[in-house]
Amino acid sequence: MIRRLLFLLALLMPGAAMAQATHIVPEMVAEGPVAPGGTVDVAIVMHTGQGWHGYWKNPGAAGLPLTVEWTLPAGARLDPLRFPVPQKLLVAGLVNYVYEHDYALLTRLHVPAGASGTAALSGKASWLACTDKICVPERAEISLSVPVGPGAPTQQARFDQFRRALPRPLAAPARFALQGGALKLAIPLPASVSVAEPYFFPADQDVIDYAAPQPVAREGDLLVVTLTRADGAATPTALGGVLALGDGRGLEVAAVPGPVPDLAPTSTDARAILPALLGALAGGILLNLMPCVFPILALKGVHLARAGGDERAARREALAYAGGAIVGTGALGAALLAIRAGGSAAGWAFQLQDPRTTILLLLLASAITLNLLRAYELPVLGGSQAPAGSFGTGLLAAFVATPCAGPFLGAALGSALALPAVASVPVFAALGFGLALPFVALAFVPALRNRLPRPGPWMARLQRFLALPMAASAAACLWLLYRQGGTRALLVGLAATLLLALVLLLAGARQRSGKRSAPLALGGAVAAALAAALLVPPRAAPSSELDGAEPWSEARVASHLAKGEPVFAYFTADWCLTCKVNEAGAIDRQAVRDAFAAHGVKVVAGDWTNGDPAIGRFLEARGRAGVPLYLWYVPGRPPEELPQLLTPAMLTSRAQALPESR
């Protein structure tokens, strides 16, 4: 505390002359009018100057948050201010919890039933604005007149953005315990939720040592954070705060005393990285058996057999191939980490979520198929032993391997995503090395290379046979295109494939007659890819993750009820452990599906993973702070809110109480 006061005094002393300037400007705004006896959200938007920052409700080791002395109309009240997810800032050796950009604090205005005209709000606001060198205490008179009466929200889109910045409340309570002088905080979080750089911001001051590291361990659906207690701090009776997930997202945590398992912190030492590296290596080796990769490996083996016994050339080619595969998977892994750091819950083969990438993979698989059928020669696969060609083949193998999955890959890549980036990229590179390892072994182990059959007619027969799995990969790309963009995407893919095939057949004819074919083949391939990329429709909106469920909207529910159809609506999020338990144990069960189908129950699902503002408003209207929420609608009756812990019997019994559908 003394160090904090000395720090603030040191910053404030040179700033006294600047106290007249306002470096963070507050603005009050309401989402719309408020009905008598109703509520409306109100925001204090803090417009922050370049290089300045304001503070969270717990400012950390130094600082002061915004405080307001309100003057309100008779009978009106305001809820406590709600702060967005903060960020950590180190200044002069002190860790502060701040906002280095514009931010909005939300509250809710309640007016009495007899209110009319306008509700005039005013307050005396004070806060601390700082840079890394100076702090200035600032204050302002803020006011707002809110119309009282009916009317639609006028600032809904803006407030939706404000609400997205707030931490999401966790439905299941967290637990904490004192272990070995440290506070261990156990937070229920599904293993599928990516956590880039987790950090726990405590809501109360002087509970933890702000500068101490926060080791994190994960096991299954539990995340455990180790917190160093502040000097002289008593053991808290409750522990609240925000768990930042590292990309602007955050979860509001309320922890109660309880048992916490002793888990080893996730770290970047060999014990944490080695299992992921070995899993990725084994997964890469097994990927060679997949239909999208095996033809390429087999072609490289055939190429070695055809080349004879030049050991040095074989090793150069193998190293170049391995380099291409390692660079390819490493680059894909780095791109995946960058996308996830930007807030997207992407996974391996993330690029295939874009139909344009699927088109490119389709054309590559089709070109390789035609090469295997000897319609033309593709130098990068079957030409000379130049290292550049082998490096390109390794890159190609890494790219076409992404749609395939195999044993060990899921656990290894999942572990990689839980590690820091400096440890994650080597795991993806190990996948590429595993992909290249069989070919490297053939090149570097003479006994294996000597077991290759002598060149002969069998090579042509093998190539034609290998065309079958590669053609199957192309067909899988067409199916994926149809799933992503419907009939139009499928037709674009077929047309692009036919155009490419025609160009390559013409190029093959020129090759066989001794004429140059590379410009024709390259130009035709580029033209087909560009035309397809321009014409393919964008990815269709994803459907609900539960088969048979429709995306939620109030209009959709009302439409079903107007037709006399009962509705089961559930609201979920990827980071909600209770939601996932209920979905696996109660909702997504065959007995429940059969009962719903027999009695005509429609299922709608609302996904709040990314803070859909429409769902957020609906939850607030229901008086709920978060998910899960389960509603049972029967035409002509008020909706029934089901318990947060479901059983199949709860759903089947309600469905069976309805008349059977015709």
C-alpha positions in Angstrom: 0.0 0.0 0.0 2.8 2.4 0.9 4.6 1.7 -2.4 1.4 2.4 -4.2 0.9 5.7 -2.6 4.5 6.7 -3.3 4.1 5.8 -6.9 0.9 7.8 -7.3 2.5 10.8 -5.6 5.5 10.6 -7.9 3.3 10.6 -10.9 0.9 13.3 -9.7 3.5 15.8 -8.7 4.6 16.8 -12.2 1.0 16.6 -13.4 -0.4 19.3 -11.2 0.1 21.9 -13.8 -1.9 19.8 -16.3 -4.8 19.2 -14.0 -7.0 21.5 -16.0 -6.8 19.3 -19.2 -9.1 16.4 -19.5 -7.4 13.4 -21.1 -10.3 11.0 -20.7 -13.7 12.5 -21.6 -16.9 10.9 -20.3 -20.1 10.7 -22.3 -23.5 9.5 -20.9 -25.9 7.8 -23.3 -29.0 5.7 -22.9 -30.0 2.8 -25.1 -33.4 4.4 -25.6 -36.5 5.7 -23.8 -37.7 4.0 -20.6 -41.3 2.9 -19.9 -42.9 3.9 -16.6 -42.0 1.2 -14.1 -39.4 -0.2 -16.5 -35.7 -0.2 -17.0 -33.2 1.0 -19.7 -29.4 0.5 -20.0 -27.2 3.6 -19.5 -23.5 3.8 -20.5 -20.7 6.1 -19.4 -18.4 6.1 -22.4 -14.9 7.0 -21.5 -13.2 8.5 -24.5 -9.5 8.0 -23.9 -6.7 10.1 -25.4 -3.8 8.6 -27.2 -1.2 7.3 -24.7 -3.5 7.6 -21.7 -5.3 4.9 -19.8 -8.1 4.6 -17.2 -8.6 2.0 -14.5 -10.7 -1.1 -13.8 -12.8 -1.3 -10.6 -9.8 -2.9 -8.9 -7.0 -0.8 -10.4 -4.3 -3.2 -9.3 -1.1 -2.1 -7.6 -1.8 1.6 -8.2 -4.5 3.8 -9.7 -8.1 4.9 -9.0 -11.2 3.7 -10.8 -14.2 5.9 -11.9 -16.5 6.8 -9.1 -19.8 8.8 -9.4 -21.9 10.6 -6.9 -25.4 10.4 -8.4 -28.4 12.7 -8.2 -31.5 10.8 -9.4 -35.2 11.6 -9.7 -37.4 10.5 -6.8 -38.0 6.7 -6.9 -35.4 6.1 -9.5 -32.3 4.0 -8.9 -29.2 2.8 -10.8 -27.5 -0.6 -10.7 -23.8 -0.8 -9.8 -21.5 -0.1 -12.7 -20.4 -3.0 -14.9 -16.9 -2.9 -16.2 -15.6 -4.4 -19.4 -12.7 -7.0 -19.4 -9.5 -5.1 -18.4 -5.9 -5.6 -19.5 -2.7 -5.8 -17.5 -0.2 -3.0 -17.7 3.2 -2.9 -16.1 4.4 0.6 -15.1 7.4 1.3 -12.9 7.4 -2.3 -11.7 3.8 -2.2 -10.7 1.0 -4.2 -12.3 -2.1 -2.1 -13.0 -5.5 -3.2 -14.4 -6.4 -0.6 -17.1 -8.1 0.4 -20.3 -5.8 1.9 -23.0 -8.6 2.7 -25.4 -12.2 4.0 -25.3 -14.4 1.9 -23.0 -17.9 1.9 -21.7 -19.2 1.3 -18.2 -22.8 0.0 -18.1 -25.5 0.5 -15.6 -29.3 0.1 -15.6 -31.8 2.8 -14.8 -35.0 1.8 -12.9 -37.8 4.3 -12.9 -41.0 4.2 -10.8 -44.4 3.3 -12.3 -45.6 6.9 -11.9 -42.7 8.4 -13.9 -43.5 10.7 -16.9 -41.8 13.3 -19.1 -38.0 12.7 -18.7 -35.8 11.2 -16.1 -33.0 13.6 -15.4 -29.8 11.9 -14.2 -26.7 13.8 -13.1 -23.5 12.9 -11.2 -20.2 14.1 -10.1 -17.6 11.8 -11.7 -14.0 11.5 -10.7 -11.2 9.2 -12.1 -7.5 9.0 -12.6 -6.0 9.4 -16.1 -2.4 8.2 -16.5 0.4 7.6 -19.0 3.5 5.6 -18.3 5.1 8.9 -16.9 2.3 11.0 -15.4 -1.1 10.8 -13.7 -3.8 13.4 -13.6 -6.9 13.3 -11.3 -9.8 14.4 -13.4 -13.5 15.1 -12.7 -16.6 16.2 -14.6 -20.2 16.8 -14.1 -22.1 14.3 -16.2 -25.8 14.3 -17.0 -28.5 12.7 -19.1 -32.2 13.2 -19.7 -33.9 9.9 -20.6 -37.4 10.2 -22.2 -40.0 8.3 -20.2 -42.6 6.5 -22.3 -43.0 3.9 -25.0 -40.5 3.6 -27.8 -37.9 1.3 -29.4 -34.2 1.5 -28.5 -32.4 4.1 -30.5 -28.8 3.0 -29.6 -29.2 -0.7 -29.7 -26.3 -1.5 -32.1 -23.9 0.7 -30.0 -25.0 -0.9 -26.8 -24.6 -4.4 -28.3 -20.9 -3.5 -28.8 -20.6 -2.3 -25.2 -22.2 -5.6 -23.9 -19.8 -7.7 -26.0 -16.9 -6.2 -24.1 -18.3 -7.3 -20.7 -17.2 -10.6 -19.2 -19.6 -13.5 -19.6 -21.0 -14.9 -16.3 -20.2 -18.6 -15.6 -23.2 -20.6 -14.5 -21.2 -23.1 -12.4 -19.5 -21.8 -9.3 -15.8 -21.9 -9.0 -13.9 -23.1 -5.9 -10.8 -21.9 -4.2 -8.6 -23.2 -1.4 -5.4 -22.2 0.5 -2.7 -24.7 -0.4 0.9 -24.2 0.6 0.5 -20.5 1.3 -1.0 -19.9 -2.2 -4.6 -19.5 -3.3 -5.6 -22.2 -5.8 -8.6 -21.2 -7.9 -10.5 -24.0 -9.8 -12.7 -22.8 -12.6 -15.0 -25.1 -14.5 -14.2 -24.6 -18.2 -14.8 -27.1 -21.0 -11.6 -28.5 -22.4 -12.7 -27.5 -25.9 -12.5 -23.8 -25.0 -9.3 -22.2 -26.2 -7.4 -20.2 -23.7 -4.5 -18.1 -25.1 -3.1 -16.3 -22.1 -5.3 -16.7 -19.1 -5.1 -14.2 -16.3 -7.3 -13.8 -13.2 -8.2 -10.2 -12.3 -9.4 -10.2 -8.7 -12.4 -7.9 -8.0 -11.2 -7.0 -4.5 -8.0 -5.1 -3.7 -5.0 -6.4 -1.8 -6.0 -10.1 -2.0 -3.2 -11.3 -4.3 0.3 -10.1 -5.2 -0.4 -8.4 -8.5 3.2 -8.8 -9.8 3.5 -12.5 -9.1 3.1 -14.9 -12.0 -0.2 -16.9 -12.2 0.7 -20.5 -13.2 -2.2 -22.2 -14.9 -3.0 -26.0 -15.1 -5.8 -27.7 -17.1 -7.1 -31.1 -16.8 -10.3 -32.1 -18.6 -13.0 -29.5 -17.9 -11.2 -27.8 -15.1 -8.7 -24.9 -15.2 -6.7 -24.2 -12.0 -5.0 -20.8 -11.4 -2.3 -20.5 -8.7 -2.4 -17.0 -7.0 0.2 -15.6 -4.7 -1.4 -14.0 -1.7 -0.6 -10.3 -0.9 1.6 -9.7 2.1 -0.5 -9.7 5.3 -3.7 -10.6 3.4 -6.3 -12.7 5.3 -7.8 -15.7 3.6 -10.9 -14.5 1.8 -14.3 -15.9 2.5 -15.2 -15.5 -1.2 -13.2 -14.8 -4.3 -14.6 -13.0 -7.3 -13.1 -11.5 -10.4 -12.7 -11.9 -14.2 -10.7 -14.7 -15.9 -9.4 -13.1 -19.1 -8.9 -15.6 -21.9 -6.2 -13.6 -23.7 -8.1 -12.2 -26.7 -10.5 -9.6 -25.2 -12.9 -12.3 -24.0 -13.4 -12.8 -20.3 -15.5 -14.8 -17.8 -17.0 -13.5 -14.6 -16.0 -15.8 -11.8 -17.5 -16.2 -8.4 -15.6 -18.7 -6.3 -16.5 -20.3 -2.9 -14.3 -22.2 -0.6 -14.0 -25.8 -1.6 -11.6 -28.6 -2.6 -9.2 -27.9 -5.5 -7.2 -30.7 -7.1 -3.4 -30.4 -7.1 -2.6 -30.1 -10.9 0.8 -29.6 -12.4 0.9 -26.1 -14.0 1.0 -26.0 -17.8 4.4 -24.9 -18.7 6.9 -24.9 -21.6 9.4 -27.3 -20.0 10.2 -30.6 -21.6 7.6 -32.5 -19.4 4.8 -30.4 -20.9 6.1 -30.2 -24.5 7.5 -33.7 -25.0 4.1 -35.6 -25.0 2.7 -33.2 -27.5 5.8 -33.4 -29.7 5.7 -37.2 -29.7 2.0 -37.3 -30.4 2.4 -34.9 -33.3 5.3 -36.9 -34.7 3.3 -40.2 -34.4 0.2 -38.5 -35.9 2.3 -37.2 -38.8 3.7 -40.7 -39.6 0.2 -42.2 -39.5 -1.2 -39.4 -41.8 0.8 -41.0 -44.6 -1.7 -43.8 -44.6 -4.6 -41.4 -45.3 -6.0 -41.3 -48.8 -5.0 -37.6 -49.2 -1.4 -38.2 -48.4 -0.5 -41.8 -49.2 -0.4 -41.3 -53.0 2.2 -38.5 -52.6 4.4 -40.7 -50.3 4.1 -43.6 -52.7 5.0 -41.4 -55.7 8.2 -40.3 -53.9 9.1 -43.9 -53.2 8.6 -44.8 -56.8 10.7 -41.8 -57.8 13.5 -43.1 -55.5 13.3 -46.6 -57.1 13.4 -45.1 -60.6 16.4 -42.9 -59.7 18.6 -45.8 -58.8 21.4 -45.8 -56.2 22.6 -42.2 -56.1 22.6 -42.0 -52.3 23.6 -38.3 -52.0 20.9 -37.2 -54.4 18.3 -39.3 -52.5 19.3 -37.7 -49.2 19.2 -34.2 -50.6 15.7 -34.8 -52.0 14.5 -36.3 -48.7 15.8 -33.4 -46.7 14.2 -30.9 -49.0 10.9 -32.8 -48.8 11.1 -32.8 -45.0 11.9 -29.1 -45.0 8.8 -28.4 -47.1 6.5 -30.5 -44.9 7.9 -28.9 -41.7 7.6 -25.4 -43.0 4.1 -26.1 -44.3 2.6 -27.5 -41.1 4.6 -25.0 -39.0 3.2 -22.1 -41.1 -0.4 -23.5 -40.8 0.0 -23.8 -37.1 1.3 -20.3 -36.7 -1.6 -19.0 -38.8 -4.0 -21.0 -36.6 -2.6 -19.5 -33.4 -2.8 -16.0 -34.9 -6.5 -16.5 -35.8 -7.3 -17.9 -32.4 -5.5 -15.0 -30.8 -7.9 -12.7 -32.7 -10.9 -14.3 -31.0 -11.9 -17.0 -33.4 -12.4 -20.5 -32.1 -10.6 -22.1 -35.1 -9.1 -25.5 -35.1 -6.9 -27.7 -37.3 -8.0 -27.5 -41.0 -9.4 -24.0 -40.1 -8.7 -22.9 -43.7 -11.3 -25.3 -45.0 -14.0 -23.2 -43.3 -13.6 -20.9 -46.4 -15.1 -22.4 -49.6 -12.3 -20.7 -51.6 -9.7 -22.8 -49.9 -11.8 -25.9 -50.4 -11.9 -25.1 -54.1 -8.1 -24.8 -54.2 -7.7 -28.2 -52.4 -10.2 -29.7 -54.9 -8.2 -28.5 -57.9 -5.0 -29.7 -56.3 -6.5 -33.2 -55.7 -7.9 -33.3 -59.2 -4.5 -32.3 -60.7 -2.7 -35.0 -58.7 -5.3 -37.5 -59.8 -4.8 -36.7 -63.5 -1.0 -36.9 -62.9 -1.3 -40.3 -61.4 -3.4 -41.4 -64.4 -0.5 -40.2 -66.6 -2.6 -37.6 -68.3 0.3 -35.2 -67.9 3.5 -35.0 -65.9 3.7 -32.8 -62.8 7.4 -32.1 -62.2 6.9 -31.3 -58.5 5.8 -34.9 -57.9 7.6 -37.0 -60.5 10.2 -34.9 -62.2 13.8 -34.4 -61.4 15.5 -34.7 -58.0 16.0 -30.9 -57.7 15.7 -29.9 -54.0 13.3 -27.1 -54.9 10.9 -29.6 -56.4 11.0 -31.8 -53.4 10.6 -28.8 -51.1 7.4 -27.9 -53.0 6.2 -31.5 -52.8 6.6 -31.3 -49.0 4.6 -28.1 -48.9 1.9 -29.7 -51.0 1.8 -32.8 -48.8 1.4 -30.5 -45.7 -1.5 -28.7 -47.3 -3.4 -31.7 -48.6 -3.0 -33.4 -45.3 -5.1 -30.9 -43.4 -8.5 -32.4 -44.2 -7.3 -35.8 -42.9 -7.2 -36.8 -39.2 -5.7 -39.8 -37.6 -4.7 -41.3 -34.2 -2.7 -39.1 -31.8 -3.4 -35.9 -33.7 -6.4 -34.7 -31.7 -4.7 -34.9 -28.3 -1.3 -33.6 -29.6 -2.8 -30.6 -31.4 -5.2 -29.9 -28.5 -2.1 -29.8 -26.2 -0.3 -27.5 -28.6 -3.2 -25.0 -28.5 -3.0 -24.9 -24.7 0.8 -24.2 -24.8 2.3 -20.7 -25.4 3.0 -19.9 -29.0 6.8 -20.4 -28.6 6.0 -24.1 -27.7 3.0 -24.6 -29.9 4.7 -24.0 -33.3 7.4 -26.7 -32.7 4.5 -29.2 -32.1 3.0 -28.3 -35.5 6.5 -28.6 -37.1 6.8 -32.0 -35.5 3.7 -33.0 -37.4 5.4 -32.1 -40.6 8.5 -34.0 -39.7 6.4 -37.1 -38.9 4.7 -36.6 -42.3 8.1 -36.7 -44.0 9.8 -39.3 -41.8 8.9 -42.4 -43.9 10.5 -40.9 -47.0 13.5 -39.6 -45.0 13.9 -43.2 -43.7 13.9 -44.6 -47.2 16.5 -42.1 -48.3 18.8 -42.4 -45.3 18.6 -46.2 -44.6 20.2 -48.1 -47.5 18.6 -51.4 -46.3 15.1 -49.9 -46.8 16.0 -48.3 -50.1 17.5 -51.5 -51.4 14.2 -53.3 -50.7 12.4 -51.1 -53.2 11.4 -53.1 -56.3 13.4 -52.5 -59.5 11.9 -50.1 -62.0 9.4 -51.7 -64.4 5.8 -51.8 -65.7 4.5 -52.2 -62.1 5.2 -48.4 -61.6 2.6 -47.4 -64.1 0.0 -49.8 -62.6 0.7 -48.5 -59.1 0.3 -44.9 -60.2 -3.1 -45.7 -61.7 -4.1 -47.5 -58.5 -3.0 -44.5 -56.4 -5.3 -42.3 -58.4 -8.3 -43.9 -56.7 -7.7 -42.6 -53.1 -6.7 -39.2 -54.5 -9.9 -39.1 -56.6 -11.8 -40.0 -53.4 -10.1 -37.0 -51.7 -11.3 -34.7 -54.6 -14.9 -36.2 -54.2 -14.7 -35.4 -50.5 -13.8 -31.8 -51.4 -16.9 -31.6 -53.6 -19.1 -32.8 -50.8 -17.5 -30.3 -48.5 -18.2 -27.5 -51.0 -21.8 -28.6 -51.2 -22.1 -28.5 -47.4 -20.5 -25.0 -47.3 -22.2 -23.3 -50.2 -25.0 -25.5 -51.5 -25.7 -26.4 -55.1 -24.1 -23.2 -56.5 -20.8 -24.0 -54.8 -21.0 -27.6 -56.1 -21.6 -26.4 -59.6 -18.7 -23.9 -59.4 -16.4 -26.7 -58.1 -17.4 -29.1 -60.9 -16.9 -26.4 -63.6 -13.5 -25.4 -62.3 -12.4 -29.0 -62.1 -13.6 -29.7 -65.7 -11.8 -26.5 -66.9 -8.6 -27.6 -65.1 -8.8 -31.1 -66.5 -9.2 -29.8 -70.0 -6.2 -27.6 -69.7 -4.0 -30.4 -68.2 -5.1 -32.8 -70.9 -4.0 -30.3 -73.5 -0.8 -29.7 -71.6 -0.2 -33.5 -71.5 -0.7 -33.8 -75.2 1.9 -31.0 -75.8 4.3 -32.8 -73.4 4.1 -36.0 -75.3 4.8 -34.2 -78.6 7.8 -32.5 -77.1 6.4 -29.0 -76.9 6.5 -26.6 -74.0 3.5 -27.1 -71.8 4.3 -25.4 -68.5 2.9 -21.9 -69.4 -0.4 -23.5 -70.6 -0.7 -25.7 -67.5 0.2 -22.9 -65.1 -2.0 -20.3 -66.8 -5.0 -22.7 -67.0 -4.6 -23.7 -63.3 -4.4 -20.1 -62.2 -7.4 -19.1 -64.4 -9.5 -22.0 -63.0 -8.6 -21.2 -59.4 -9.3 -17.4 -59.8 -12.6 -17.9 -61.6 -13.7 -20.4 -59.0 -12.7 -18.2 -56.1 -14.6 -15.3 -57.5 -17.8 -17.3 -58.3 -18.0 -19.6 -55.3 -20.7 -18.3 -52.8 -19.7 -17.5 -49.2 -20.0 -20.0 -46.5 -23.6 -20.5 -45.3 -24.4 -19.7 -41.8 -23.6 -22.6 -39.5 -26.4 -24.6 -38.2 -26.9 -25.6 -34.6 -24.4 -28.1 -33.3 -27.3 -30.5 -32.3 -28.8 -32.3 -35.2 -32.4 -31.3 -35.7 -32.1 -28.1 -33.8 -32.9 -24.8 -35.4 -31.0 -21.5 -34.7 -32.9 -19.6 -32.0 -34.7 -16.4 -32.6 -37.8 -15.0 -30.9 -39.5 -14.8 -34.3 -38.8 -18.5 -34.9 -40.3 -19.5 -31.6 -43.3 -17.3 -32.1 -43.8 -18.8 -35.6 -43.8 -22.4 -34.2 -46.2 -21.5 -31.4 -48.6 -19.8 -33.9 -48.8 -23.1 -35.8 -49.7 -24.9 -32.6 -46.2 -26.6 -32.3 -44.6 -27.1 -28.9 -41.0 -25.8 -28.6 -38.0 -26.7 -26.5 -35.5 -23.8 -26.5 -32.0 -24.1 -24.9 -29.3 -21.5 -24.6 -25.7 -22.6 -24.5 -22.1 -21.6 -24.9 -18.9 -23.4 -25.6 -17.3 -22.2 -22.4 -20.3 -23.3 -20.3 -19.5 -26.7 -18.7 -23.0 -27.1 -17.3 -24.4 -26.6 -20.8 -22.2 -29.3 -22.3 -23.0 -31.8 -19.6 -26.7 -31.3 -20.1 -26.4 -31.5 -23.9 -24.4 -34.8 -23.7 -26.4 -36.3 -20.8 -29.9 -35.2 -21.5 -30.7 -33.3 -24.7 -28.7 -35.2 -27.3 -30.1 -38.7 -26.3 -32.0 -41.0 -28.6 -34.9 -41.4 -26.2 -35.3 -37.7 -26.1 -35.1 -37.4 -29.9 -37.7 -40.1 -30.4 -40.1 -38.5 -27.9 -39.7 -35.1 -29.5 -40.3 -36.5 -32.9 -43.4 -38.5 -31.9 -45.0 -35.5 -30.3 -43.9 -32.8 -32.7 -41.7 -30.9 -30.4 -39.5 -28.3 -32.2 -36.0 -27.7 -30.9 -34.3 -24.4 -31.2 -30.8 -23.6 -29.8 -29.2 -20.2 -29.0 -25.4 -20.1 -29.0 -24.0 -17.4 -26.8 -20.4 -18.4 -27.2 -19.5 -15.1 -28.9 -21.9 -12.9 -27.0 -24.7 -12.8 -29.5 -26.4 -9.5 -28.5 -29.9 -10.7 -29.3 -29.5 -13.6 -27.0 -28.0 -11.3 -24.3 -31.0 -9.1 -24.4 -33.3 -12.0 -24.2 -31.5 -13.4 -21.2 -31.6 -10.1 -19.4 -35.3 -9.8 -20.2 -35.8 -13.2 -18.5 -33.8 -11.9 -15.5 -30.9 -14.2 -16.2 -27.3 -13.2 -16.1 -26.0 -16.0 -18.3 -26.4 -19.5 -19.7 -27.7 -22.2 -19.5 -31.3 -21.4 -19.9 -33.9 -24.0 -20.8 -37.5 -23.1 -21.8 -40.4 -25.4 -22.6 -43.1 -23.8 -24.7 -46.6 -25.1 -25.2 -49.1 -23.1 -27.3 -51.5 -21.1 -25.2 -49.4 -21.3 -22.0 -46.6 -19.3 -20.5 -43.1 -20.8 -21.1 -41.9 -23.1 -18.4 -38.3 -22.5 -17.2 -36.6 -25.9 -16.6 -33.9 -26.5 -14.0 -30.3 -25.8 -14.9 -29.4 -29.5 -14.4 -31.5 -31.6 -16.8 -32.2 -35.3 -17.0 -33.7 -37.2 -20.1 -36.8 -37.9 -18.0 -37.5 -34.2 -17.6 -37.7 -33.8 -21.4 -39.4 -37.1 -22.3 -42.1 -36.8 -19.7 -43.1 -33.3 -20.9 -43.1 -34.5 -24.5 -45.2 -37.6 -23.7 -47.7 -35.4 -21.9 -48.5 -33.8 -25.3 -50.8 -35.3 -27.9 -49.0 -37.3 -30.6 -48.2 -35.4 -33.8 -50.0 -36.5 -37.0 
